[in-house]
Amino acid sequence: MDQSLVERARIALAPRRVGDADIATALAVCGGAVLASALLAARWSPSPAHGRIRRDYERLEKPPFNPPDAAFAIWGPIYAALTVSGARLWNARPGQARTQALAHWWGIQGLNALWMWLGFGKRLRGTATLEAAVTVVNAVAFVETARRVDRPAAWLAVPYAAWIGFAALLSEELWRRNR
């Protein structure tokens, strides 16, 4: 493989000089956590593969800004960015800000799956809306704490924070319109 390509990948995945094993560990841990979160969230998604959940979702009165199903493909790039963001923080210099940023990063993983379970698995739309608000606060806190540790890691999470803010608004509208 081209040496410059390897070096660019190393720089993209670690804010400081670390070994290949450190990068591989960070990718395995962060990629595994994001994958687990995505799989749990997908378990309760209103996709065509989930008959009851999909039928419930189709019966909901939705706001005019409800995106088409194809828009949810945005999660692929968001998950990839969160993986790299987490890996960069994993390999950043240890310290209190890094610990706080990683705590918020782990919170992102749990909160994503929890929202889908509450809103679609359990049909607790009001509770899911409150959880969505907590998720937005956590996302903003993550971006801010990550910024103090590693600016690229923070920027990688901005699309997630924006999307989850939109999802919270959508969650509130679905709850309000379908009580």
N, C-alpha and C positions, 0 to 999 in steps of 0.2 A: 504494500500500500504506500502511496505517496507520503513521504515524511511530513511535508507541510500540511497535508490533510489530517494526519494523526495529531500533529501539534495544534491545529485549529480546533479539533474535537476536544482535546485535553483542556484548552483554554475555555471552551464553551461550557465544559462540565465542572470546572473547578476554578474558583477565584484565586487560588494560590497554588503553588507547585506541590503536587501530591503524586504519589505513585499510581501506577495502573490499577493495582489491587484496591486502592482507596476509591478510585473512580468506579470500578466495577462493583464494589460493595454499595456505594451510594446509589448507583443505577438499579441494582438488584433490590435494595430496601425501598427506595422511593418508587421505583416502577412497580414493585410488588404491592405496595400500599395503595397506589393510585389504581392499579388493576383490581384489587380487592374492593375498593370503594366503588369503582365503575360497575363491577359485576353485581354487587349488592344493590346498587341503585337500579341497574337494569332489571333485576329480579322483580321490581315493583313498578316498572315503567309501563305506561299505557301503549305499549307497542302491539302490533297485530299478533305477536306470539303469546300474549297474555289476554285470553278471551274475556274474562270477567272484567278485568281492569280496563281493557280497551273499550268494552261496551259502556262501562260507567263513564269513562272519559268522553266518549262520543255523545252521551246524553247531556253533558254539562252545557249550560249556557256560557259561552265564552265571550270575552271582550273583543272588539274589532281589531285590536293589536295582537291577538293570539297568533303566533307564528305557524306556518305550515310545518308538517312533520319533517320535511327536508331540512329545516333550519336547525334541528337538533343534532345534525351532523357536526355542528360546531364543537361538540364535546370531544371529538377526537383530537383536534389541535389543542384544545384547552387542557386535556389530560396530558398530552405530550409536554406542553409548556410547564404544567405543574410538576411533572417528573423532573425536568431539567432544573426548575427553580429549587425544588427540594434537594436535588443532588448538589447543586452549587452551595446551598446552605450547609448541607451535611459535611462538605469539604472545606467550609470556611473556618477561619480561626475560632477556636472555642471562646466563649464569653457569654455574659448574661443576655445580650441582645440576640445572639445566635440561638441560645436556648429558648428565648421567648418566641423568636420567629419560627423555630421548628415546632414549638408547642402549637402555635396557630396553624402551621402547615398540617400537622396531624389532625387538628380540629377540622380543617377543611375536608379531610378524607372521611371522617366519621359523620359530619353534618350532611354531606352530600347524600349518603345512603339513608340517613335518618329521615331527611325531607321526603324522599320518594316513598319510604315505608309509611310515614304518617299520612301524606297527602293522597296516595293512591292505593297502597296496601291496606291501610286501616280506614281510609276515607275520613280522616280527622282534619278537614281542610282549615279550620280555625287554628288548631294546634300547629299544623304545618306552616301556616302563615306566620305565627309567632316564631317558629323554628327558623323560617326563612329570614326573618329580621335578625335573629342571632347570627345566622350564617353571613349576612351582609356585614354586620359589625366585626365578626371574626375575619372576614376577607379583607376589610379595610385595615384592621389591626395587623394582619399578616403583611400586607403591602408596606405599611409604615415600619414595622420592626425589621422586615427583610431589607428595606432601603438603608437602614443604619448598618447592616452587615455587608450587603452585596447588592448594589443597584441593579445589575442585570437580573438577579433573582426576583427583585421586586417588580421590575418591568414585565417580566414573564408572567406575573400573576395579575396584572392589570386587566387583561381580557376576561379572566375568571371573575374578578370583582365586578366588572361591568355586566357580564352575563348573569351573574347570580343576583345582582341588583334588579335587573329586568325580570328574572324569574320570581323574585320576591313580590314585585308589583303584580305580576301575572297570578301568583298564588293568592294574593289578597283579593284580586278581582274575581277569581274563580270561587273563592269562599263567599264573598259578598253577594255574588249573583246566584249562588246555589245553596243557600242555607236551608 
